Amino acid sequence: MARYITTYTDGSEQHIPAEKVYCDTDSDQYVFHDSDHNTVALAPCRGVLSIVRMPEPSQPEAVTS
């Protein structure tokens, strides 16, 4: 699962594991979803400086000799 780093205007950060994020303009918040489309986190649109999706770590591969 991907990880999003949400930075707020006060300088604080929140690390959120999620697959997707979108801005729900009706309720003025960002909604983070997992791979089953369940809501895993909410963040208010006001006060968010940035939301950055971090690359997923690559899966280790089996080593044969």
C-alpha positions in Angstrom: 0.0 0.0 0.0 1.2 3.5 -0.8 2.0 6.1 1.9 0.9 9.7 1.7 2.6 12.5 3.7 0.2 15.3 4.4 1.8 18.5 5.5 -0.2 21.2 7.2 0.3 24.9 7.2 1.4 24.8 10.9 4.3 22.6 9.9 3.0 19.3 11.3 2.9 16.1 9.1 0.7 13.1 9.0 1.8 9.8 7.4 -1.3 8.0 6.0 -1.2 4.5 4.4 -3.7 4.5 1.5 -4.2 3.6 -2.1 -6.0 6.7 -3.3 -6.9 10.2 -2.1 -9.4 12.7 -3.4 -10.8 16.0 -2.4 -14.5 15.8 -1.5 -15.6 19.4 -2.3 -19.1 18.8 -0.8 -17.7 18.3 2.7 -14.4 20.2 2.2 -12.1 17.4 3.1 -9.6 15.0 1.6 -10.7 11.3 1.8 -8.1 8.5 1.8 -9.1 5.0 0.7 -7.5 1.6 0.9 -7.5 -1.0 -1.9 -11.0 -2.1 -0.9 -12.4 1.4 -1.2 -12.8 1.8 2.6 -12.1 5.2 4.1 -8.9 5.0 6.1 -8.4 8.7 6.9 -9.9 12.2 6.5 -8.1 15.5 6.4 -9.7 19.0 6.2 -9.0 20.8 3.0 -8.3 24.0 4.9 -4.9 24.0 6.5 -3.3 21.4 4.2 -0.2 22.6 2.5 0.6 19.5 0.5 -0.2 15.8 0.0 2.7 13.8 -1.4 2.4 10.1 -2.4 5.6 8.3 -1.5 6.8 5.5 -3.7 6.0 2.0 -2.6 9.0 0.0 -1.5 9.9 -2.6 -4.0 9.2 -6.2 -3.0 12.3 -8.2 -2.3 13.1 -10.9 -4.9 14.2 -14.4 -4.1 17.9 -14.9 -4.6 19.0 -18.2 -6.0 22.6 -19.4 -6.3 
